[in-house]
Amino acid sequence: MMRVALLGALAGMSIGVPLTVQAQGNTPTRPQGGEAYLRGESLEDRSQYPEAATAYRQAVSQAPTSVAAVLGLERVYAQLGRLDSLLPVLDTAIARAPRETAFRIAQLRTLRTLGYSDRMRAAFEKWRHDVPNDPSPYREFARTLIDAGFTASADTVLREGQDATGSGRDFAYELAQLRAAKGLWAPSAQSWREAVAHNAYLDQAAIFALAPTPDSVRDAVERALLAPPPTPQALHVAAALHLAWGAPRAAWEVLKTLRADSAAVAVWLDFASRAEESEAWLVARDALVAADAARPDARVAARAATDALSGDDPASAAALAANAERTLDSATVARVLLPVHVRALGALGKPADAQRVMEAYLPYLDPGQKADAGRLLAMAWVRAGDLDRARQMLTESGGDDPATEGWIALYSGNLAGARKALRPAADASVERLSAVALLERTRADQSPDMGAAFLALARGDTLGAAAKFEQAARTLPDAASLLLASAARLYDARNADAQAAAIWKIIVTTMATTPEAPEAELSWARSLRRGGHAADAVTHLEHMILTYPESALVPQARRELELARSAVPSTF
C-alpha cells in the first residue's frame, strides 16, 4: 500500500521503529486516536491526502502522543508539501513524551528534509540533554548526518556518544555505515562484524554496504569479518559477499566451516538456492551434500545430484544418487532419485547400467513414472549411439514423447521426422533451440551428416561435432552459413582458434548477406584481439558496425572496438 511505501521512504534512516508503539512504551492492540486515525489511514490508502491530513490531525488532537497518528500525519504532509506544519505537532508530542524515540527521529528527519541544519543540531542537543547516557540521540543524529553526506560531523557525534555512554558496542551499526561511506572498507567490516553479532537482522544491510568493496581490499574485508572467534552471522555476511563478488567457491569455503546443526542446515540450503540462481551448480551441490549429511533428505540428495549434472559432473551425480539409494526405501528411491540416477548414467555413456537401475525399481513405478523413466533411458541409449535400442525402450515404456522421438529421428538423419516432432519451447535447451533453427533453415528431408553432428554433440565430442557440422554445410547449401557458424562456435569453445577463424573468414567473405555474417565478423575480431592482433580487430569491428548497422550485435561490437583501440600502440 502507498502508506507503507511512504513510511519506508520517510523512515529509511532508522531501523526497526514499530508503527504502533505508543508514548512511554505502551503497545495497545489498536493505535490511539480511535476512529479518526482509522479514517485517516483509509483516506491515505486511497491517496486522498488533504482529507487524510484532517483525520490524522483530529486523531492527534485526541491523542497527542499516538505514534501511529503522528507518523500518519508526517506521511500525508510530505505528500502535500506541508512538512513545516508537522513541527508544532512534534514539539507537543515530545514535550508530553520526551522518551519516545519515534518522535525524536521524526523531528530530526523533518528538520533535515526542510534543510533546517541549525534547528536539527539544537533538537539533537535537547534530546541528549533530556535522556543522559542514552545512546539513541547520538545514533539517530549520526545516521541523519551520514544520510546527508556529512561524514565528518557524523564521526564527531559518534565519538561524543562513545564518551558519553562509555561504550562502543551501541554504535557498531553507525560506525559501520560511516566507515563504508568514507571508503574505510576493512574498519567498516570490523564494525559490521560486531553489529551483526548482536543484531542478526542487520546482515542484509552489511552485505549491501560492503558489496562495493574494491578488489584490492576484499581480502582485508574478509579477514576482518572472519577474525577469531568467527560467528555464524559474520560467516553468512562473508559468504554472501563472495557470491556478490562472483566467487561462489570462496563463498562455500567460508560457509562449510559451520558446525553441522539445524541452523547450519538452514543456512546451507539457503546458500544452495542462491548459488543455483547464479548457476554455480557444483558449489550448490556441495552445500546440498553437506545439508543432506547433517539431516538426510531424499529430495535434497536428488537436488544435489541434479546440480552435479547441471555442472557437467555426471560421475558425482551418479555417486550421490547411488549413495542415497542405500539408505532409502525403494518407493522413495523410485519416486525421487531414479530419474536423476538414470540421467547421470546416460550422460556417462552407461545405458546398460541405467537400464539395470531402472529395472530394479520397476515394481515401484506407476505407469506415468515408468513412461518418464523409459524416455530417460531411451535418451541414454541415444547418447550411446544405439538408436534401435532407444526406439525399443520408448515402445516398451509405453511413453509418447515427441521430443525424444524427434531427437532419435534427428540423430538418424531423418530431418523431416525431426522437424515434425521438435518444436520451440519456452524452457528449451540451447541444444534444442540450435536443432530447431537448423531444421527450419533447410528444406532437406534427410542429412546423415547433420544427424551425425548432433549425435557427436550429445556424446560430448565437441570437436567431432564441429567437424561434422562443417561437412554437413557442404551438402545443405540452404543452411550452410548456420551450420558453419555452429561449427565455429564449437571450435571456439574448445580454443581451436585456427579452425574457428578459418570458418569465420569464409562466412564474412563469401556469405556476407546471411544472418550469421555479423556474428562471424564480431567473433573473428574478438579472436584477433585476444591473439594480440588489435589493429586487425579494429578493422573488422569498424567494418562490421558500418556494414550491419541494424544488427543487435552492434553495441557489443562498439565495446569490443574500444578495447581493441586501447590495445593498438600509439604512433606518437
N, C-alpha and C positions, 0 to 999 in steps of 0.2 A: 504494500500500500504506500501511497505517497507520503503519509505521515511518518512511516517507519524509515523511508528513504531519506526524508529531510532530517530526521533525528540523527541518522547515521552521519550525514554530512556535517551537521552542526556540532556533533559531539565527537568528531574524529580525533581530537587531541586528548580525550580522556578515555580511560579503559574501564569497562565494567560498571558504569553508573546505572544502577537499577531504575527503571521507569516509575515504579510505584513506591519507592522509598519515601517516607514522609519525614517531616521535621523530627529531629531528635531520635531518628532510627525507628519510628513506628512503621509497621508494614501492614495496614489493613487490607482486607480482601478486595476492596474497591477503592479507587482514588477519592481523596477528599474533594469536595466541590459538587458532589451529587449529580443531579440531573443536568445541571448546567455544563459540567465537564463532559458528560456523555454526549450531550447535544453538540458541544464544540468539536469533539472527536469525530462525530458523524459528519458534520459540515466540512471539516477539514478533509476527510476522506473523499468528499465529493468536490474538492477544490473550491468550495465557497468560502474563501478566506476572510472577507470582511465580516460575514455573519459568524464565522467560527471565532474570530477575534472578540466579537461582542459576547459570545457564550463563554469563552475562556476568561474574559475579564470579570464576568459575573461569578464564575467559579472561584476566581482568585479573591474576589471581594468577600465571598462566603468562607473561604479557607485560604488565608494569605500564605500559609506555609505548605500548601499542597505542591509537591514537586511536579507531579504529573500535569497539573493545571498551569503552573508557571512555564514548564518546558513546552507545553502545547502553545501557549501564548508566544513564546520565543519563535517557534516554528512558523506560525502564521504571520507574525510581524516581519520575519525575514522574507517571506513571500511578498509581503505588501511594501517592503522597503521602509519599515517604520520601527527598526530596532531601537532607535533612541527612546521610543515610548516605553521600552521594557525596563530601562534603568531605574525609574522610580519604583516599579514593582519589585525589582530585585533588592533595592535598598530596604524596602519594608520587610520583605521576606527574610533578609539577612539580619535585620535588627531583632526580629522575633525568634529566629532560629540560627544563631551565629555559628553553630557547629555543623550545620547542614552543608556538606561538601558540594552537593549538586548546585546549590545557589551560587556559591563562590566560583565554581567552574563556569557557570553560565555568565556570571558577571565578567570574568576575565575574557571569555570568548566574545561577548558582545562588545566590550571596550576595544578589543583587538580588531574586530570587524569594522567598527566605526573609526578606527585609526586614532583613538584617544590614548596615546602612549603614556603620558604623564598620569592620567587617571588610572590606567591599568597598573602602573607601578604603585600608586597610592592604595589601590584596592588590595594588592598583594601585601603591602606593609601592614595594613589594618588587619588583614586575615591572620598573618603570623603573630601579630600582637594579641589578637583575640584567643588564639589557640597555641600558646607557647609549647615548645618541644614536640609539636605535631609535624611530621614530615610532609603532610598533604599540601600546605601552601607552597612550599619550595618545589615539590614535584610538579604540581599543576602549572605554576608560573614558568618553570623551566620548559615544560612541554609547549606552552604557548610561545615562548621565545624561540624554541627550536623550529616549530612550525612556521614561524615568521622569518626564519633565517638568521636570527640574532644569536649565533652560536657562542660568541664570546660572552655576551651577557648571561646566557643560559649557564655557561660554565661557572661564572661567578655566583649565580644563585644556588647552584648545586653545592658548591664549596661552602657557602653560608649555611645551607641546610645540614650538611655533614657536621659542621662545627656546632650548630645549634642543637642537634639531636644526639650527637656523639656516636653516630652510626653511618656506615656507608651502604649497608645492605638495603636500606629503604629506598636508595636512589639508583640501584643497579640498572633498572629499565631505562631511566632517563639518561644515565651516563652512557649506556649502550647506544641509545639513539643519538646522543650528542657526538660521541666519538665516530659513529658511522657518518654522520653529516659532515664532520671535519676530515673524513678520509683516514682516520686513525683505525685501520681495519683490525689489527691484532688486539689493541686495547679494547675496541668495541666488542670483539669476540669474547674477551675475558669478562666483560660486564654482562653480555648476553648469557654466558655460561652461568653466572650467578643468578641472573634474573629468572631463567627457565628452571633452575634447580628448585626455586621456591614458588614459582608460578608456571606450571607446565603449559597452561593455555597460551603463554607468550611465544610458543615455539614457532608459530607461523609468522609472527612479527619479526622474530630473529632471522628466520630464513629470508624473508623479504628484504630486511635491512642489509644482510651480508651477501646476498646474491650478486650485487655489482662488484664484489671484491676483484681487483685486478689480478691477472695471472701471477704476477711477481710476488704477491704476498699471500696467496691462498694457502701455501704450506704453513705459514705463520698463524693464519686464522685457524687451521685445523689443529695445530699444536695447542693453541690457546683453549679451544673448545674441549680437547681431549686430555687436558692436563690432569694428572692423577689427584685424587681418585676419580675416574671417569663416571659420569652419571648417565642414566638412561636418557634423560632429556637432552643432554648435550650430544650424546651419540646420535640421537634422532636428528638433531639440527645439522650435525656434521654430514650425516648420510644424505639428507635432503639437499644440502648444498652441493655435494658431489654430483648428485643427479642433475641439479640445475646447471652445473658447470660441464655437463656432458661426459662425466666419468662414472658410469654406473658400477663398474667393477670396484673402483675405490670406495664407492658408497657401501657396497656389500661387505668389503673388508672391514669397514667400521662396524656395521651392524651385526656381523656374525659373532662378535665378541660378547654379545648379550648372554646372560645366564638363561638357559633354556627353561623358562617358566611360562605361565599362561600369558603374562604381559608381553614377553618376548615373542610368543607365537602371534599375538595380535599385531605387533609391530612388523614382524616378518611378512605376514600376509598382506598388510597394507603396502609395504615396500614392494612386494612382488607385483601387486596391481599397478603401482606407478611405474615399475620397470617394464611391465608389459606394454603400458601406454607409450613408453619410449622405445619399444621394440628391442629392448635389451634382454633378449629371450633367455640366454644362458645364465645371466645374473638372476633373473626372475626364477629360473629353475632352481638355482642354488638356495634361494630364500625359501622356496616351497619345500625343498628337500629337508631343510632344517626344521621348518614348521611341522612337517609330517613326522619327522623323527621324534620331536618333542610331544606331539599329540597326533597319533596316527589317524589319518582320514583318507578314505579311498579316493574321494574327489580331489583332494589336494595332491595325492600321488599321481592321479591321472592328469591333472593340470600341469604338474612338473614335467611329466613325460611329453605332453603336448608342446610345452615351451621348448623342451630339448629338440623336438622335431623342427619347430619353427626356427630354432637357432642352428639348424643343419648339423645336429649331433644325434642321428638316429641310434647310434650304439648305446649312448646313455639313456635314451628314451626306452629302448628295449629292456635294458638292465633294470631301470626304475620300475617298469611295468612288471617284469618277472619277479623282482623282489617283493613288491606289494602283493602279488598274487599268492605268495607263500603264506601270508598271514590273514587272508580274507576268505570268506565263504564263496563258494562257486557262483552263486546267484549274483553277488555283488561284483565279482570279477567280470562276469558276462555282461552285466549292465554298464559298468563304469570303465573298466580297464581294457577289456578285449579290443575295442576299436583302435585305441592308440597303440596297443601292442602289435596288432596286425599291420597297421600303417608303418610302424618302425621297422619291423622285419621286412616289409616290402621295400622300404627305402634302402635297406641294407642288401637288397638283392637276394633275400632268402624266402622266396614264396612258399617253398615246401615246409619250412619251419612255421611260417604264418598259418599255413593250412592245418598243420598238426595242432597248433594252439587253438584255432577256431573249432576244429572238430572235437576237441576235449570239452568244450563248453556248449556244444550244440544243444544238449538236453535242457539247458537253462535259458535258451533264446526263444522269444516268441517269434511269430512269422515276420514281423516288421524288423526286429533286430537281426534275424537270420538274413533277411534280404540286404540290410545295411552291411553286415559283415561280409556277405558274398560280394558286394560291389567293391569293398576294400580289398578283398583277396583277389578279385579279378584284376584290379589295378596293379597289385603286386606281381601277378603273372605277366602283365603287360610290360612292366619295367624289366622283367627278366627276359623279355623277347618272345615268350611263348603265348602268342595271340590265340591259338586254338584252345589252350587250357583256360585262358581268360574268358573266352566265349562260353566254355563249358561251365565255369563257375557261375557266370551270370544266369545261365539256364537252370542249374541245379538249385541256386538260392531262391529262385522264383522272383527275383528282383526285376523291376522295369526301370532301368536307369539310362535315359537317353544320353546323358553326358558321358558315362563310361562307354556305352556303345559307340558314341561319336569319337572318343579317343581311340578306341580299337580300330574303327574304320580309318581314322587319320593315320595311325601308325602302320596300317596295312597299305597305305597309299590310295585308299578309296576316298577321294576328296568329295565326291557327290554325296556319299553317305555321311561323311563327317559334317558337311555343310548343312544337312537337314537336322542333325542331332545336336550340334554345338551351336548355342545361341549366346549372345551377350547377356551378362547378368550383373546386377548391382554389386554382388560380392565376388565377382570373377577374379581368378588369379591372373597374374601378369602373363603366365604361360597360356592361359585360355584366351585372354584378350589378343595375344600375339597370333594364336592359331586362327581365331575368328577373323582378324584383319587380313591375314593372308588368304583365307578361304574366300573372303569377299572380293579380294583383288583379282583373282584368277577365275576364268570360266572353265578351266580344265576339270574333267571328272576323275582322272587318275594321275598320280605322280608318286611313284615309288621313292624317288629321291627326296621329295618333301616329307613323305612319311618317315623315311629313314632318319632324316634330320631331327624331327620331333622325338622319335624313339631314342636316338642318341642323347638328346637333351634330358629326357625322362630318366635315363640311366645315369645321368651325371657326367656324361662325356662331353664337356663343353666344347673343346677344340674339335672333336669329331663331328659334333653337330654343326659347328661353324663351317667346316669343310663341306659338309653335305648340303647346307643351305646355298653355298656358292655353286655347287654342282646343280642343284635344282634350278638356280637362276638361268642356267643355260637352256633348260627345257621348258621353262614357263616364262616367256618374254613379257606377258601382261602383268606379272608380279615380280619381274626381275629386280627392280630397284628396291622393293621392300625386302625381298629375300637377301639381297646383298647387304642391305642395311642391318638386317638381323644377324648376318654372319659377322659384320664389322663390330657390332655391339658385343658379341660373344668373344671375339678375338681381343677386344679392348678390355673386357672384364678379366681376361687371363693374361693381360700385359703382353700380348703378342702384337706389339706396336707396328711392326713392319707389315704384317698381313692386314691389320685394320687400316693402316694408312693407304695401302695399295687399293683397297676397296673404296675408301672414301674418295680417292682421286678419280676412280672410274665413275662414280656417281656424279661428282662435281663436273667433270669434263665431258661426259657423254650422256648424262641423264639429268641435265640442269633444269628441265621443266617438271620433274617429278616431285611429289610431296616430300620425298626423303632428301632432296638436294640441300635445303638449308641446314638440316640436322647434320648431314655429312660434312659440309664445309665448316660448321662450328666445331664438330668433333675433331676434324683434321687440324684445325687451328689450335685447339686445346692440346692435342698431342704434340704439335710442333713447339708450343710454348714450354710444355713440360720437358721436352727434349733439348731445350736451350736454343731453339731457333725462333727467337722472339720476333725478329724482323719479318720472317716469312709468315708467322702467325698474324701479325698486324695486317699484312697484305690480304690474307684470306678473310679476316674478320671485316675489314673495310669493304671488300668485295661482297661478302655475304649481306651486310647491312644495306648496301646500295642496291643489290640485285633483288633482295627479298624483303622490302621494307614493311610488308604486311605480315610477315611471319611472327608467330607468337614467341619465337626464339630470339628476336632482336634485342630485348632487354638483357638477356643473358650474354648475347654477343657484345653488347656495349660494355658490360662489366669485364668480360674477358679482354676486350680491346684496351681498357685502362690498365689492366695487369700486364698485358703484352707490351704496351708502350713504355711502361715504367721499367721494363726489363731491357729495353733497347739502349745500348750505350750512347751517351751524348756525344755529338760531333764537335762540341765547342770546348 
